[in-house]
Amino acid sequence: MSEDFSKYPAFIHDSFPAEEGGQDDLSKPLLRVRDLRKFFPVYGQGVVRKKINEVRAVDDVSFDLYRGETLGLVGESGSGKTTCARVILRALDATAGSVHFDSEVLGEVDLVQMNGKQLKLLRREMQMIFQDPFSSLNPRMTVGDIIGEPMLIHRLASGKALEKIVTELLEKVGLKSEHRERYPHAFSGGQRQRIGIARALIMNPSLIVADEAVSALDVSVQAQVINLLQDLQEEFHLTTIFVAHDLSVVRHICNRVAVMYQGKLVEIGPTESIFEKPQHPYTRRLLASIPSPDPDVKLNFSEAVVESV
């Protein structure tokens, strides 16, 4: 997309209505992101490396996330959606801003200000499902050890009790108890992603970040994993940030959608409002890029929006 859409103002749709799903408590969000920034320095060449510029991967992002809600974070490659999700989880340190998290253990805390010990305690409540279902699994560990490792780190279970928990969770994600003793290389891509999902769920977290969780899978396997995520969300009452570039998947699974462009949040609102009546030119152009299975159907509204705004 060669056009510069940064000159247009951001569009914030009406707050997410309770009757359309998701929110258990409208008065207090689980997550409040305010003015979040993540800049990466660019250094020049030479013996003394001086900072000559910076990449504004995430620039002044603010939104609320309510309990039980699935928020889709979308945008083209390089828009900053994955970096934003990683900064929220403190996998990367923020340059500025705040991420207020309503913790069951510590109450409301600012994740940006947390130190190592406090973050370790909060890891029980925040987990991530990674994009690559193979590289995110340790090839030298059995599936049972991979899934059960978080419980050992936090000293919540061990021995036979842990084996029972792992076995029950394997069955919930569509695997068998005997898979516990196998290694990741023995599984298909879809099965490996199920293992990653089980590892994320074993701590019974409040917040899940799914970073392109189905993009590396075949289409038929994608459908199975998406249906699994939806079933688990209802069973575990999960709150999810779903990072994706596949807009058809986002429309199917998300309650709200946040659109990012060049590190900024340009539009956020209920899924159907975004897809049926997008306001920002970039959102319209992004939706127009969705390929249609019918060659006779053309999406033409991307050109008209630039004239109408």
N, C-alpha and C positions, 0 to 999 in steps of 0.2 A: 504494500500500500504506500504509494509514493507521496500522497497528499499529507500535509501537516494539519492534523486535527486538534492540535494543542490550543489553537486560538478560540475554540468553542468552549462555553462554560459547561461545567459538570451538571448532570441531571440526577436529582435525588427524588425518586418516586415517593408516594405516600408510604407511611410505615406499614410494615407487614401485618395484614389482618389475621387475627387469631383463628377465624373460622376456616381459613384456607390451610390450616395445619401447622404443626410444629411447635408453637410456643407454649410452654407450660407456665411461664411466669413473665407476663409482658412488662411488669413494673421494674424488673431488674435483669438486664442481659447477663448471660454467662461471660461474654467477652466484650470489652469496649476498647476499640482501637482508636487512638487519637493522634493525628498529625505524625504518623509513623514515617520515618525516613531511613533509608539505607543507601549510603554513598560509598562507592569504591574508588580509591585514589588511582590516578594514572601518573606514572613516574617517567621522566625523561631518561635518555641514555647517558652514559658517562660514568666516571668513577664515583662521583657524588650524585646519587640519584635524588633529584628534586621533584616534588609534586608539581605537575604542569596542568593537570585537569582532574576531573572526577566524573565517574559514571553514576548518574542518579537513578539507580535501579528501582528504588521505591521512594516516592516523593510526595509527602503530605497526604497520606492515606488515612481515612477515618471511616469507621462503620461500627455497628453493633451486631452481635450475634446472640440470638436467644436460645434457650434450652430446647432441645428437640428439633432444632431447625437444621436444614442442610443448605448452606450457602455455596453457590457455584462461583468460583473465581476464574474468569475467562479473559482471553486476549490472545493476540498473535504471539509467536515465539519472540522472546526478548521484551515482552511488555512488563515483566517484573512480578508476575503472579506467583511463581514458585519462590522467588526471593522473599516476597511479602509473607508467604506462609511459613517459611523457615525462620524469619525474624520474629514472627509471632510466637513460635515455639522455642525461641532462643537457641535454635541451631546456629543462627548467626546473630551477632550483637547489633542492635539498632544504633544508627548514628544519632537519632533524636526521636522524640515522641514517647508515647506511653501505651502499654497494653495491659489494661486492668482485667484481671481474671477472678471470677467469683469462686474461690477454692472452697471445697468442703472441709479441708483441714485447717487452712490458715485464714479463711475469710477472703475479703477482697484485697488483692495484692497487685502491684505493678510488676509484671514480669521483666520489664526492661531494667528495673532496679534490683532484681533478685541476685543473691550471690550463689556460689556453688552448692552449699549445703541446703539452702532453701529450695533451689531448683531441683535438686535430687528428690526432695519430698514431693514437689509438685509434679514430677514426671509420672507419678502414679495416675494422675488425672489428665494427662495430655500424652497422646501417642500419635505416631505417624505411620501411614501405609505408603511405602515407597513405589516409585515408578517401575523400576526394574526388579521383577520378582526373583531374579537369580543372584545378581550382585549384592542385593540387600540381605542375603542369607549366607551365613558362614558355612563354606563347603566342608569344613572339618568337624562340624557338629551334627549330631543327629537331629531330626525334626523335634523330638521330645525335648532335647536340651535347648534348642533354639526358642521354642515357645515358652518353656519354663524358666529361662534365664532371668527375665525381669522379676519373677517371684523370688528367686534366690538372691538377687542383688538387693532387693528391698526387705529380705528376710521375712517374707509373708508365709511361705510354705516350703516344704522339702520332703524328700523321701516318698513314701506311698501316697501321702496326701497330695503332693504335687503331681504325681503320676495320674492320680484320679482326675484332678482338675484339667490336666493336659488332654487326657483321653476324652473327657466330656466336651472340651472345646473343639477338638479335632472332629468329632461327630457333628457338632453344630455347624462347622464350616464345610461339611460335605466330604470329609475324609474318614478313614477307618483307624481303629485303635492300633492295628499292627503297623501303620505308617510311622508310628512314634520312633521306631528303631532304625528307620531308613535315613539316607542322606539326601540333600537337596537335588543332586544330579539325577536321582532316580525318578524324578517327577516332571510332569509337563509344566509349561508356563502357567496355565490356569491353576494347577495344583499348588505350584510354588506361591502364587499370589494368595491362595487360600491359607497357606502356612503363615505368610506375612500378616494377613488379617487376624488370624488366631493369636499371633504374638502381640499384636496391638490391643486385642480385646482382653487378654488374660488379666490385666490390671483393673478391668472394669472402669475405663477412663470416662470422664465427662466430655472431653473434647478429642475428636479424631480429625487429623489432617490427612486427606487422601490426595497425594501428589501424582496426578496422571495415573491413577491406580489401574486403569484398564487399557491405556494407550498401547502397551506393548503386547497385547493379547489379540488372538484371532477374533473375528467378529462374533462367531457363535459362542466362544468362551467369554467374550465381553458381556454378553447378555446374561450368562449364568452368574458371573461375578457381580454384576449390577443388581440382579435380583437377590443375590445373597446379601449384599450390603444393605438393601432396603429391608429385608427380613430382620437382619441383625440390628438395624437402627430401631425398629419397632420393639424388639425384644429387650435390648439393652438401654433404650431411651437415649441414644447417642445424639450428640450435637456435632455436626460435621462441616468442615471447610473442604469443598470438593474442587480441587484445582484441575482444570481440563481445557483442552482446545477443541474437543469434539462437542459441538453445541447441541447435537441431537441427544447425546447422553445427558448433558446438563439439563435440558428441558424435561427429560424423563424423570430425573432423580432429585432435582433441587427445588426448594421452596422459593428461594430468592436467587438473583444473579447479580454479581458485581463485575463490571467490565473495566479492565485496565488497559491503558494506552500510555506508552513511554513512562512507566512508573507511577502514573497518576490514575486515580479512580474517576472515570468519566461518567459512569451511570450505574445506579444501583436501584433495584426494585423487585417486586414480585415477578416470578418467572414468566407468567403469561403476559404481564404488562410489557416486559422487555421484548418478548418475542412478537407480540401482536402490535404494539405501539411504541417502538423504540424512538427515543427523543434525540439522542446524540448522533451526529453524522457518522462517527466511527462505529457505533453500535450497528447502525443500519448497513454500513459497508461490510461489517463483519458477518452479519446475518445473510447478506446477499452472496457471500462467498460459499455458503453451504451448498454442496452439489446436490442437484435434484435427480432422483432415480428416473424421472420422466423427462426425456430429452425435449419434449414439446412444451414443457413448463419452464418459463424463464422468470427469474427474480429480478425485477427492474427498478426497485425502489431505491437502490443505492445511489443512482445518479440524481434522482429527483431531490433527495434530502439536502444536498449541498446547495441547491438553489432555494430551498424553502427555509433554510435556517439563516 
